[in-house]
Amino acid sequence: MSEKRPVTLAELLPLVSTGIDDLKATYGSWDQHPSTHADPETVHAVLGELVDRLDADFPYFHPQYAGQMLKPPHPVAMAAYVATMQLNPNNHSIDASRATTAMEHEVLDQLAAMFDYPREYMGHLTSSGTTANLEALWISREIAPGKAIAHSQDAHYTHSRMGEVLGIDTMGIPTTATGRMDLDALEAELATGRIGVVVATLGTTGLGAVDPLADIIPLARRYGARIHVDTAYGGFFSIIADELDPETARHFRAIKDADSVVVDPHKHGLQPYGCGAVLFNDQSILRYYHHESPYTYFASTERHFGEIQLECSRAGASAAALWATLRVFPLTKQGLGGIVLPGYRAAQTWHGLIAESDILQPYQRPELDIITYLPRVRTMAELDRVSHAIFEMAADTTRPQQTHLATYVVKPEQLRMRGIDLAADAPAARIMRSVLMKPEHEPLIPEMHHHVSMWSRRAYAATHDGVAVPTG
Ligand SMILES: Cc1ncc(COP(=O)(O)O)c(C=O)c1O
């Protein structure tokens, strides 16, 4: 083994390109059909134009991009994806993906172990967190037809939308000042007898809040409801649970007792988009998947992923990319945990700086790596104006100076719950939000805080005819 160092896609591409060419050559050569030929000059021009057009994107790859849940995959994942894509296996059936179906089983075993799921789990990768959640909600509907879905009001919109798709009612349970599902409100809903499944989100999309799963499970069981965990964003924090607040960790450790769980390797798992996962802790649900397909499952008698998933075609390259990534960065504290933890620390550090600031104040304490904060202003309309100005100004400067942030919409009562009382001259306002999902954010936090404070002062002055920010 050699010393660790940054690896680049440029150095890995020749390896996978030549490797797959050599593999193909063992089957004998053939002529490519003229209809697939292309003029190299045109191809170069088109790809050049593509690169130019991609310049319109924000710099998701850069540590100064601290906006939404976006970052590029690891070069290992990209190289493995490119290698496999050249053969383009389809993990729908074993015959279409002998190598990558096996890899998918290996990575699923690792994901199941991360959640401490039983060895007899059932699961598969999906194209997204949305399809993974849809599948878990569909199974819940099959088990308890006619019953509703309860999720927190801060849950991802996918749950209410999928309720519509599945023809099931959904109930948005209020959240507390921590952004977590309110247990009393949940119990009141469960007591009506109409809830078939409770969705607990561990890492809400907006705030990174962690629903109190360890307390939701006994409550839901008492009323005969299933428990589904949407940890599409937060799932990989399970491997660093020891480092989190003990209360947060308690809920991550309870995932093992939930009926199903969703995690997105294309968020914190270093994968390109197109890689979600759903796991069920009980194989008896397999009976709901029964279907006939005379044209696909021909050669192998083993179970094909296509027999146990809602989707049909699915990229074998996704399984290969995740498999390769987890070989290099296993699901341990030292492996992938070493990449997830710095973002968590960055959020805690920035939160501390904001709590001491004379211009900014925290919205709430970050449980994972998403921070929310707002300028110190007096009214809702002012808040919206200044927040938007900060967002625009921080990004609208020379490229090496840019800081990309995101915003989050709140109502006066949500601020009041958190001890921030603003005149309600507008029904809602934007506050600031940052997702710190790249480990490179951590060393930049003091500088980013300095920048954002500076832009906040300027934004305040610009929206108040040059008046200085009110203190206290
Ligand atoms: C908690 C949560 N659930 C579900 C989703 C939807 O996942 P996807 O975008 O992979 O479809 C997201 C996306 O941000 C999420 O944060």
The ligand as a Gaussian input file, in Angstrom:
#p B3LYP/6-31G(d) Opt

LIG

0 1
 C      -35.345000      13.526000       3.734000
 C      -35.483000      13.372000       2.249000
 N      -36.334000      12.460000       1.755000
 C      -36.495000      12.287000       0.427000
 C      -35.793000      13.040000      -0.477000
 C      -35.993000      12.834000      -1.953000
 O      -34.900000      12.114000      -2.423000
 P      -34.460000      12.169000      -3.978000
 O      -34.117000      13.588000      -4.257000
 O      -33.283000      11.248000      -4.005000
 O      -35.593000      11.676000      -4.784000
 C      -34.890000      14.009000      -0.006000
 C      -34.131000      14.865000      -0.946000
 O      -33.528000      15.827000      -0.581000
 C      -34.718000      14.167000       1.389000
 O      -33.878000      15.083000       1.897000

